[in-house]
């Protein structure tokens, strides 16, 4: 029997009831599907970065000399994240390419903030955090919603996907996606001895 067992029913349009070898499992179907979708989107992220969006008109950013020097010393980092940014004058940068996922964001401010972090702390997670925030929103909006009636095959498909997904025990916001209720605990509720 698979670890998350087999679906038996839905409860209140929000939970999947499944039976496994240890007893009953309650699955928050939206939270579980959100984690599955989020992890799938993260796998696609490297392709998105490889397919960065060239800009028709470069975004020009005014910076300090220290920030421009910092960019030149960290060019490879920006390239790995899907940016093509270069120094166009002592205090000006030109952003020519951005990751597809960030094309609608304020990339000038994102680059400036990242440079400030690099100067101050020696590292910056701002670009990655911005991309992950977008992925999280996409996963949430693309996930099964409450009160959607699923068939048993659809429920079981979600359980199998969860079993293959990293960190499937928690949704993207840190809430649990499922709970095991052992048969021994259920027996105690009804004063049954096994």
Residue pairs with C-beta under 8 A, 6 or more apart in sequence:
1 20
1 21
2 20
2 159
2 160
2 163
3 20
3 163
4 18
4 20
4 25
4 27
4 159
4 162
4 163
4 178
5 18
5 19
5 20
5 21
5 25
5 159
6 18
6 19
6 20
6 156
6 159
7 16
7 17
7 18
7 152
7 155
7 156
7 159
8 17
8 18
8 19
8 152
9 16
9 17
10 16
10 17
10 29
10 149
10 150
10 155
11 17
11 26
13 146
13 147
13 148
13 149
14 28
14 29
14 30
14 146
14 147
15 26
15 27
15 28
15 29
16 26
16 27
16 29
16 32
16 150
16 155
16 158
16 159
17 24
17 25
17 26
17 27
18 24
18 25
18 27
18 155
18 159
19 25
20 180
22 180
22 182
22 183
23 180
23 181
23 182
23 183
23 184
23 185
23 186
24 180
24 181
24 183
24 186
25 178
25 179
25 180
25 181
26 178
26 179
26 181
27 158
27 159
27 162
27 177
27 178
28 171
28 175
28 176
28 177
28 178
29 144
29 150
29 155
29 158
30 143
30 144
30 145
30 146
31 171
31 175
31 176
31 177
32 158
32 162
32 168
32 171
32 177
32 178
33 143
33 144
33 158
34 139
34 140
34 143
34 171
34 172
35 139
35 162
35 165
35 167
35 168
35 170
35 171
35 172
35 177
36 158
36 161
36 162
36 165
36 168
37 138
37 139
37 142
37 143
38 135
38 136
38 139
38 172
39 165
39 166
39 167
39 168
41 135
41 138
41 139
42 132
42 135
45 101
45 131
45 135
48 82
48 99
48 100
48 101
49 80
49 81
49 82
49 99
50 82
51 100
52 82
52 83
52 84
52 97
52 98
52 99
52 100
53 97
53 98
53 99
53 100
53 103
54 84
54 96
54 97
55 95
55 96
55 97
55 98
58 94
58 95
58 96
59 94
59 95
59 107
59 108
60 88
60 92
60 93
60 94
60 95
61 92
61 93
61 94
61 95
61 108
61 111
61 112
62 91
62 92
63 71
63 91
63 92
63 93
63 112
63 115
64 91
65 90
65 91
66 119
67 93
67 112
67 115
67 116
67 119
68 87
68 90
68 91
68 92
68 93
70 115
70 118
70 119
71 78
71 85
71 86
71 87
71 93
71 111
71 115
72 87
74 115
74 118
75 85
75 86
77 118
78 84
78 85
78 111
78 114
78 127
81 99
81 127
81 128
81 131
82 97
82 98
82 99
82 100
82 102
83 95
83 97
83 98
83 99
83 107
83 111
83 127
84 95
84 96
84 97
85 93
85 94
85 95
85 96
85 111
86 93
86 94
86 96
87 93
87 94
88 94
93 111
95 107
95 108
95 111
98 107
99 127
99 131
101 131
101 134
101 135
102 110
102 127
102 130
102 131
102 134
105 130
110 126
110 127
110 130
113 124
113 126
114 124
114 126
114 127
115 124
117 123
117 124
117 125
117 126
118 124
136 172
139 172
140 172
144 150
144 158
150 158
162 168
162 177
162 178
168 177
169 176
169 177
169 178
170 176
170 177
171 177
183 194
184 194
187 193
187 194
